[in-house]
Amino acid sequence: MWAHEESIETTAAPGQIWKLFSDVTGWKKWNAGIVEIELHGPFASGTKFTMQIPKGEKITSTLMDVKEYVSFSDKMTINGTNIVVEHNIIPWNSGHNLIRYRAVANGPEAEELGPRVISDFRTVLIALKDLAESQTL
């Protein structure tokens, strides 16, 4: 098993963050690691989405544990290795919130794939925070 997590504090309200999380086709606005993305149904547990990354690979993931304004996870399987990425909105100090990403990889290529999946977490979190703080509900 391999795991990693990162978080960033924000003044954005949970609704502002959730608006960006649930707009899957808009993820490209704050995640440069996405070339194209398509959601195959509602933003709900069990719905799949297909994402193309810059190197041309297409990855299919499944939304899991979608809890409005709180969290969601997505799960992908690559070469027999399961990777789950958790996205959380956590109440924090003085009315601020934390946006936390956590990735867990299990399988034969966990040690190789895990670091590739999280390589842009910091950049993505900063861009998400900036966009969420600039938007109104």
N, C-alpha and C positions, 0 to 999 in steps of 0.2 A: 504494500500500500504506500502511496505517496500523497501528501497533502500540503496545501499552502493557502494562506489567507492574507488579504490586505483590506484596509478600510480607509475612509476619508470622512472628515467631519464637514457638515454642510449646514447652511442656514435654510436650505430649501425644505419646504413642508413635505410630509409623506405623499400627499396628493400630487405635488409637482414631480417628484421622483417617479411615482407610480405611472404617471401619464407617459413618461419617457420609456419606462420598462415595458409597458403594455402596448406600445406602438412599435411592434417588431420591425416593420419595414423602415422605420425611422432610426433604428439602431446605427445605421451608417453615419448619422449626423455626429455621433459621439464615439464611434468605434471604427478607427481607420483600418482595422483588421478584417473588415467586412466589405467585399466588393458588391455582392448581391445577396439578398435574403428574402425568403418567401415563407409566410405563415400559412399552414394548410388547415385552417379552421379558426375557432375563437381562441383568445388568449386564456386557456384553461388547461388544467391537468389532462394529460393524454394527447394533446394536440402536438403534431410534428411541425418542424420548420426545417427548411433547407437553406444552407448558408454557403456561399462561395468565398474562400479566402484568397488573398492576393496571389498566392502561388498557383491558383487555378483549381485547387481541390474543392470538391463539394462535400459538405458534411451534413448529415441528417441528425437532428437532435429531437428529443421529446420533452415537452414541458411537464414538470412534476410539481406537486405540492404548491400549487398557485394559491396564495392567500393575499387577497386584495389589500393594497397599502402596507403590506408587511414583508412578503418574500415570495420567491419562486425559485425553482431549480430547473436545470435542463441536463439531460443525460444523452451522451453519445457513446457509441462503441466503435473503436478503431482497432483493427487487427486483434480482436479478442480482449482488448482492454477497455473497461468501462470508465468513463470520466463524467463526474457529476460536478456542475458548477452551481453553487448556491448564490443567490443575490438577495441581500437582506437590507431592510430599512429599520434601523434600531434607534429608538428615542435616546437622546444623549443629554449633555449638560445645557442648562439655560435655554431650553427650547430648541436646541440644535439637534441634528440627527446624524447618525453614522450610516454611510452606505458601505456595506461589507460584501466582498466577493470571497468565496471559499471554493477551492477546487480539490477534489479527491479522486485519485486514479487508482484502480485496482486491476491487475492483470499482468500479462507477461511483458508489456512495454510501458508500465506505469512510470518508471524512473526516467524514461526517455520522453514520453508524450506529455507528462505533467508539466515540466518546465516550458515546453513549447506552448501549451495552452495558456499559461499564466504570464508569458513573456511581456505582454502589453497591459497587464492589469493596472499598473500605476497610471499609465497614460490614459487609459479608458476611464478610470475613476475620476481623474482630474477633469477630463472633458465632460463627463456626465454631470459632475458637480457644477461646473461653470454653466452648462446649458440649463440645468434645473434651477439654479439661482437666478438666471436671467429671464425665466418664463413666469407667467402668472397663470393661475388656474382659471 
